[in-house]
Amino acid sequence: MHDRHFIITGGAGGLGVTVVEEALSRGARVTVPHHAGHGLDRLKERLGEPEALALVDADLTQEDQVAAIFAKPHDGLIHLMGGFTMQPLHEMSLADFRAHIDLQLTGTFLCCKYALRHMRETGYGRIVTVGSKAIDTPMPHVGAYAAGKAAVVALTRTIAEEAKELPDVTANAVLPSVIDTPANRAAMGDDAAHKWVNPTHLAETICFLASEAASDLRGAVLPIYGKL
């Protein structure tokens, strides 16, 4: 990843900070879009303000703002933006369902759309997205979340097929189970945390998929379940 420029959405999140740190350690230049400063204190506390890191305020569900970010030269998209919701489907309002799908899928579509436009011009690019174990292992009360993540993975695999004609453009996804982040420990306690996915190991896998070494991986969906 040395001297490559990556746009890492969700880079100020619990997993995102670790992925940004790993990408920087591999010599990448990184742009992190954020919305209204959410999570920036955590990012700056962990990483400081390195010269290779740029922060951009943007709402990634708004096409004009996404287009502006991806208009600048870049070599890859690591798309970590998302959210989690847990509610029985029969109790979920249509507005809440639409809002969650919009968060999971619309942002993914827009970021991939504009990343691909640039990659098709240069002939080079890496796209890495994040699904979830929930799409393969049904669980109660996560229907909207699982549906959104399944759509993200389907979109990623489709992109990989469409990009086969390009010299060096790839798209791959990871499917983590519960990630050992401070937010998850706060929400679920830490009794089972030893079984969860180590965020550093997950970040290393994501950055591998974004690297030169993964040029032969296209449309891969890697299960990363820890001990669950």
Secondary structure, DSSP 8 states (H G I E B T S, - for coil): -TT-EEEEETTTSTTHHHHHHHHHHTT-EEEEEESTTTTHHHHHHHH---TTEEEEE--TTSHHHHHHHHTS--SEEEE---------GGG--HHHHHHHHIIIIIHHHHHHHHHHHHHHHHSEEEEEEE--GGGTS--TT-HHHHHHHHHHHHHHHHHHHHGGGSTEEEEEEEEE-SB--HHHHHHH-STTGGGSB-HHHHHHHHHHHTSGGGTT--S-EEEE-TT-
